[in-house]
Amino acid sequence: MNISQLETLVTISKTLSFRKAGEMLSLTQPAVSAQIKSLEEEFKAILVDRNHPVTLTDRGQVFLEHAERILAIVEQLKQKLSDLNEIPQGQIVLGTTTSIAIQILPRVLSYFQNQYPLIKTSISSMNSAQVLSSVENGTVDVGIGYLTDRSLQVETSVLYYDTFEFVVSPQHPLAEAKKVTLKMLKDVPLILLSPDTLGRRFTDRIFREYGVEPHIVMELGSSEEVKRMVELNMGAAIVSKLSISEELRRGSLKMIPIRELEVSHPVGVMTKSGRYVNSAMRQFLNDLKGMPEDHFVGSE
């Protein structure tokens, strides 16, 4: 058995095709078949069902779990050896929310990549709960999101604090109001985030605490979608203050204070406890945690 054979099996599990796996690995289809056949002979088990589409057998699925683990160990070994060069390099997969990706990361990453061009970063956009679970299961290296939910498997560090604010378009009937109470929102058409987001869970909790039944006309998956609908005067909304800094600056949204919403929510970095931190991650985390809070919220 060799590493190339394991990589071939993992690739087949993703592409469901000997031909596509060969293209991805720069191997001929006969070479792919020969590698899988060699594995099956060594372990005396049929690992791949060669009918179309190609799938892994039950034994193949068990084999896949161990193959992925072995390949992860090999990759970690490569990173450790690379780190001995003392030149930060490697790849970082970031998981974060759409708003954070748009508002914060361009500034952070442009600085970081100018300083460390050998470090490559990729970004996966998701809600904060998914960021936490993705850090837990190792599909992202570093998560950035709200730290309301906690896990024993995840280490966290606060970067700054955010709030959720009531916003309307300049044409909305409440646009000129100096202050609004939560009970005044009872009959106001609201565009809210979807129930699986932290912002929505917070909003629902506040409405319950004050005995208000909100008039929800639309639910959307991200703050960016919510903002666009509010700008079109389709309804009012409660969204992250950080996410609306640009709209407030150009006047396409108006923020109206609501005392009941004045709760600070920590936003920070998440990494998996006990995971090896390569030189790329170590440098990125050190730089990120060392940035002053106004670097994140100064554009407001």
C-alpha positions as CSV (number, residue, x, y, z in Angstrom):
1,M,0.0,0.0,0.0
2,N,1.2,3.5,-0.8
3,I,-0.1,7.1,-0.3
4,S,-0.9,7.4,-4.0
5,Q,-3.4,4.5,-3.7
6,L,-5.1,6.1,-0.8
7,E,-5.4,9.4,-2.6
8,T,-6.9,7.6,-5.6
9,L,-9.6,5.9,-3.5
10,V,-10.5,9.2,-1.8
11,T,-10.7,11.0,-5.2
12,I,-13.0,8.2,-6.6
13,S,-15.2,8.6,-3.5
14,K,-15.7,12.3,-4.5
15,T,-15.9,12.1,-8.3
16,L,-17.8,8.7,-8.5
17,S,-15.8,8.1,-11.7
18,F,-12.5,6.3,-12.5
19,R,-12.0,8.7,-15.5
20,K,-12.6,11.9,-13.5
21,A,-10.4,10.7,-10.7
22,G,-7.6,10.0,-13.3
23,E,-8.0,13.5,-14.7
24,M,-7.7,15.1,-11.3
25,L,-4.7,13.0,-10.3
26,S,-3.1,13.2,-13.8
27,L,-3.3,9.4,-14.1
28,T,-4.7,7.2,-16.9
29,Q,-7.9,5.3,-16.3
30,P,-6.0,2.0,-16.4
31,A,-3.6,3.3,-13.8
32,V,-6.4,4.3,-11.5
33,S,-8.0,0.8,-11.9
34,A,-4.7,-0.9,-11.2
35,Q,-4.2,1.1,-8.0
36,I,-7.7,0.2,-6.7
37,K,-7.3,-3.5,-7.7
38,S,-3.9,-3.6,-5.9
39,L,-5.5,-2.2,-2.7
40,E,-8.4,-4.7,-3.0
41,E,-6.0,-7.6,-3.4
42,E,-3.8,-6.5,-0.5
43,F,-6.8,-6.2,1.9
44,K,-8.8,-9.1,0.3
45,A,-11.9,-6.9,0.1
46,I,-14.0,-5.3,-2.7
47,L,-13.7,-1.6,-2.0
48,V,-15.3,-0.1,-5.2
49,D,-18.6,-1.0,-6.9
50,R,-17.7,-0.5,-10.5
51,N,-21.3,0.0,-11.8
52,H,-22.3,3.4,-13.0
53,P,-22.2,5.7,-11.1
54,V,-19.1,4.2,-9.3
55,T,-19.6,4.0,-5.6
56,L,-17.8,2.6,-2.6
57,T,-18.9,-0.7,-1.0
58,D,-19.6,-0.9,2.7
59,R,-16.0,-2.1,3.2
60,G,-14.8,0.7,0.9
61,Q,-16.6,3.3,3.2
62,V,-14.8,1.9,6.2
63,F,-11.5,1.9,4.3
64,L,-12.2,5.6,3.3
65,E,-12.5,6.8,6.9
66,H,-9.0,5.4,7.7
67,A,-7.5,6.6,4.4
68,E,-8.7,10.1,5.0
69,R,-7.2,10.0,8.5
70,I,-3.9,8.7,7.2
71,L,-3.7,11.4,4.5
72,A,-4.5,14.1,7.1
73,I,-1.6,12.8,9.2
74,V,0.7,12.8,6.2
75,E,-0.3,16.4,5.4
76,Q,0.3,17.4,9.0
77,L,3.8,15.9,8.8
78,K,4.5,17.9,5.6
79,Q,3.4,21.1,7.4
80,K,5.6,20.3,10.4
81,L,8.6,19.7,8.2
82,S,7.8,22.8,6.2
83,D,7.6,24.9,9.4
84,L,11.2,24.0,10.2
85,N,12.2,26.4,7.4
86,E,10.8,29.2,9.7
87,I,9.1,30.8,6.7
88,P,5.3,31.1,7.2
89,Q,3.7,29.2,4.4
90,G,0.9,26.8,3.7
91,Q,-2.9,27.0,3.2
92,I,-5.6,28.3,5.6
93,V,-9.3,27.5,5.1
94,L,-11.4,30.2,6.9
95,G,-15.1,29.8,7.8
96,T,-17.1,32.9,8.5
97,T,-20.5,34.6,8.0
98,T,-21.3,36.5,4.8
99,S,-21.3,39.9,6.6
100,I,-17.9,39.3,8.2
101,A,-16.5,38.1,4.9
102,I,-17.6,41.3,3.2
103,Q,-16.9,43.8,6.0
104,I,-13.7,42.6,7.7
105,L,-11.8,40.0,5.7
106,P,-10.9,42.2,2.7
107,R,-8.9,44.5,5.0
108,V,-7.4,41.7,7.0
109,L,-6.5,39.4,4.1
110,S,-5.1,42.2,1.9
111,Y,-2.7,43.1,4.7
112,F,-1.9,39.5,5.5
113,Q,-1.2,38.4,2.0
114,N,1.0,41.4,1.3
115,Q,3.1,40.4,4.3
116,Y,3.1,36.7,3.7
117,P,2.6,35.9,0.0
118,L,3.5,32.2,0.5
119,I,0.3,31.7,2.6
120,K,-2.8,30.9,0.6
121,T,-6.3,31.5,2.1
122,S,-9.7,30.3,1.0
123,I,-13.0,31.3,2.5
124,S,-16.2,29.3,3.2
125,S,-19.3,31.4,3.9
126,M,-21.9,30.1,6.5
127,N,-23.8,31.1,9.6
128,S,-22.1,31.3,13.0
129,A,-23.5,28.0,14.2
130,Q,-22.1,26.3,11.1
131,V,-18.8,28.0,11.7
132,L,-18.5,26.4,15.1
133,S,-19.4,22.9,13.9
134,S,-17.0,23.3,10.9
135,V,-14.2,24.1,13.3
136,E,-15.2,21.1,15.4
137,N,-15.1,18.6,12.6
138,G,-12.0,20.1,11.0
139,T,-13.5,21.2,7.6
140,V,-12.2,24.7,8.3
141,D,-8.9,25.7,10.0
142,V,-10.0,29.0,11.5
143,G,-13.5,30.2,12.2
144,I,-14.6,33.8,12.7
145,G,-18.1,34.5,14.0
146,Y,-20.3,35.2,17.0
147,L,-19.1,33.4,20.2
148,T,-22.5,32.9,21.8
149,D,-22.4,29.1,21.3
150,R,-19.5,27.3,22.9
151,S,-17.8,23.9,22.6
152,L,-15.2,22.0,24.7
153,Q,-13.5,21.1,21.4
154,V,-13.1,24.7,20.3
155,E,-10.8,27.4,21.6
156,T,-12.0,31.0,21.2
157,S,-10.6,34.5,21.4
158,V,-12.7,37.7,21.2
159,L,-11.8,40.3,18.5
160,Y,-14.6,42.9,19.0
161,Y,-18.2,43.3,20.1
162,D,-21.2,43.8,17.8
163,T,-24.9,44.7,18.4
164,F,-28.1,44.1,16.5
165,E,-29.9,47.2,15.4
166,F,-33.3,48.2,14.0
167,V,-33.1,49.6,10.5
168,V,-35.5,51.1,7.9
169,S,-35.2,52.7,4.5
170,P,-35.4,56.5,4.4
171,Q,-38.9,56.2,2.9
172,H,-40.2,54.1,5.8
173,P,-42.9,55.7,8.1
174,L,-40.5,55.3,11.1
175,A,-37.5,56.8,9.3
176,E,-37.9,60.1,11.1
177,A,-38.5,58.6,14.6
178,K,-35.9,59.5,17.1
179,K,-36.5,56.4,19.2
180,V,-38.6,53.3,19.0
181,T,-39.7,50.8,21.6
182,L,-39.9,47.1,21.0
183,K,-43.7,47.1,21.6
184,M,-44.1,49.6,18.7
185,L,-42.9,47.0,16.3
186,K,-45.9,44.8,16.9
187,D,-47.6,45.8,13.6
188,V,-44.5,46.8,11.7
189,P,-43.7,44.4,8.7
190,L,-40.3,42.8,9.5
191,I,-37.7,41.2,7.3
192,L,-35.7,38.9,9.6
193,L,-32.8,36.5,9.3
194,S,-33.6,32.8,9.0
195,P,-34.2,30.9,12.3
196,D,-30.9,29.1,12.2
197,T,-28.9,32.3,12.6
198,L,-27.7,33.8,15.9
199,G,-29.2,37.2,15.0
200,R,-32.6,35.6,14.6
201,R,-32.3,33.6,17.8
202,F,-31.4,36.7,19.7
203,T,-34.3,38.7,18.1
204,D,-36.8,35.9,18.9
205,R,-35.6,35.8,22.5
206,I,-36.0,39.5,23.0
207,F,-39.5,39.5,21.4
208,R,-40.5,36.6,23.8
209,E,-39.1,38.4,26.8
210,Y,-41.2,41.5,26.1
211,G,-44.3,39.6,25.0
212,V,-44.3,40.9,21.5
213,E,-45.6,38.9,18.5
214,P,-43.6,40.2,15.5
215,H,-45.2,40.7,12.1
216,I,-42.7,38.8,10.0
217,V,-43.2,39.2,6.2
218,M,-39.9,37.7,5.0
219,E,-37.1,35.5,6.2
220,L,-33.7,35.5,4.5
221,G,-30.4,33.6,5.0
222,S,-28.0,36.5,5.2
223,S,-27.7,40.1,6.4
224,E,-26.8,41.1,2.8
225,E,-30.1,39.9,1.5
226,V,-32.0,41.5,4.4
227,K,-30.4,44.8,3.8
228,R,-31.3,44.8,0.1
229,M,-35.0,44.2,0.8
230,V,-35.0,47.0,3.5
231,E,-33.4,49.4,1.0
232,L,-36.3,48.6,-1.3
233,N,-38.7,49.5,1.6
234,M,-40.1,46.0,1.6
235,G,-40.1,46.1,5.4
236,A,-37.9,47.0,8.5
237,A,-35.2,44.7,9.9
238,I,-33.0,43.9,12.8
239,V,-29.4,43.2,11.7
240,S,-25.8,43.4,12.8
241,K,-24.6,47.0,13.3
242,L,-21.2,46.1,11.7
243,S,-23.0,44.9,8.5
244,I,-24.8,48.2,7.9
245,S,-21.8,50.6,8.2
246,E,-21.6,51.3,4.4
247,E,-25.4,51.7,4.0
248,L,-25.5,54.2,6.9
249,R,-22.6,56.1,5.4
250,R,-24.3,56.5,2.1
251,G,-27.8,57.0,3.6
252,S,-29.6,54.1,2.0
253,L,-30.6,52.8,5.5
254,K,-31.5,54.6,8.7
255,M,-30.7,53.1,12.2
256,I,-33.2,53.8,14.9
257,P,-32.2,53.0,18.6
258,I,-34.3,50.5,20.5
259,R,-33.2,50.2,24.1
260,E,-34.3,46.5,24.4
261,L,-31.8,45.6,21.7
262,E,-28.8,47.1,23.5
263,V,-26.9,43.9,24.1
264,S,-23.3,43.3,23.1
265,H,-22.4,40.1,21.2
266,P,-18.7,39.0,21.1
267,V,-17.3,38.2,17.7
268,G,-14.0,36.3,17.6
269,V,-11.7,33.5,16.4
270,M,-12.4,29.8,16.7
271,T,-9.8,27.0,16.4
272,K,-10.0,23.3,17.2
273,S,-8.6,22.5,20.6
274,G,-5.4,20.3,20.4
275,R,-5.0,20.7,16.7
276,Y,-1.6,21.2,15.3
277,V,-1.2,24.9,14.3
278,N,1.1,25.2,11.3
279,S,3.2,28.3,10.6
280,A,0.6,29.8,8.3
281,M,-2.2,29.5,10.9
282,R,0.1,30.6,13.7
283,Q,1.1,33.8,11.9
284,F,-2.5,34.5,10.8
285,L,-3.9,34.1,14.3
286,N,-1.2,36.2,15.9
287,D,-1.8,39.0,13.5
288,L,-5.5,38.8,13.7
289,K,-5.6,38.8,17.5
290,G,-3.1,41.6,17.6
291,M,-5.3,44.0,15.6
292,P,-7.0,46.8,17.6
293,E,-10.8,46.6,17.8
294,D,-11.2,49.8,15.7
295,H,-9.6,48.0,12.8
296,F,-12.8,45.9,12.6
297,V,-15.4,48.5,13.4
298,G,-13.7,51.7,12.4
299,S,-15.6,52.0,9.1
300,E,-18.8,52.7,11.0
